């Protein structure tokens, strides 16, 4: 069963409508909260692979992405430090 994209509070600047995405959660890890806010907003419309690739090229920033189908991905600098809960 394919899940429908979820509307968000991030708006598409071209259409004015909420951005559609297959991302359930995007967390940016940085020293400054402003960087987290900026990059989360900038990256949210991309797919998980594109987000991770882009963030892997940035110094001192990391990212964790969870897709609507429950897949977890993180940047290289967070590998081994991020683990899903086993329930």
C-alpha positions in Angstrom: 0.0 0.0 0.0 1.5 3.3 -1.1 1.2 6.1 1.5 0.1 9.5 0.4 2.4 12.5 0.8 1.8 14.5 3.9 1.2 18.3 3.8 3.4 20.3 6.0 3.7 23.8 7.4 6.5 24.5 4.9 5.1 26.2 1.8 6.1 25.8 -1.8 7.4 29.3 -2.9 6.2 28.8 -6.5 2.6 27.6 -5.7 1.9 29.0 -2.3 0.5 25.6 -1.2 2.0 23.4 1.5 5.0 21.3 0.3 4.3 17.6 -0.3 6.9 15.2 0.7 7.5 11.5 1.6 9.6 12.6 4.6 7.9 12.0 8.0 10.7 13.7 10.0 13.9 15.7 9.2 16.2 16.6 12.0 19.3 18.8 11.3 22.1 18.6 13.9 24.3 21.7 14.3 25.9 23.8 16.9 23.6 26.7 16.2 19.8 26.3 16.2 19.5 28.9 13.4 21.5 26.6 11.1 19.1 23.7 12.0 16.1 25.9 11.2 17.5 27.2 7.9 18.6 23.8 6.6 15.5 21.9 7.7 13.3 24.4 5.8 15.6 24.3 2.7 15.9 20.6 2.5 12.4 19.4 3.4 11.1 19.2 -0.2 13.8 16.9 -1.3 13.8 13.1 -1.1 15.8 11.3 1.7 18.8 10.3 -0.5 19.2 13.9 -1.8 19.0 15.3 1.7 21.7 12.9 3.0 24.0 13.5 0.0 23.7 17.3 0.4 24.3 17.2 4.1 27.3 14.8 3.9 29.0 17.6 1.9 28.6 20.2 4.7 31.1 20.6 7.5 29.8 20.5 11.1 26.3 19.6 10.2 24.4 16.3 10.4 20.9 15.1 9.5 18.5 12.3 10.4 15.7 11.5 8.0 12.7 9.2 8.6 10.5 8.5 5.6 6.7 7.9 5.7 7.4 4.2 5.2 9.6 4.1 8.3 13.0 4.0 6.8 15.8 5.8 8.7 18.8 7.5 7.2 21.5 9.7 8.6 24.6 11.5 7.5 28.1 9.8 7.7 29.1 11.9 10.8 26.1 10.5 12.8 26.6 6.8 11.8 26.9 4.6 14.8 25.5 7.4 17.0 21.9 7.2 15.8 20.0 4.0 16.3 16.3 3.2 16.0 14.5 2.1 19.2 13.7 -1.6 19.3 10.3 -2.2 20.8 
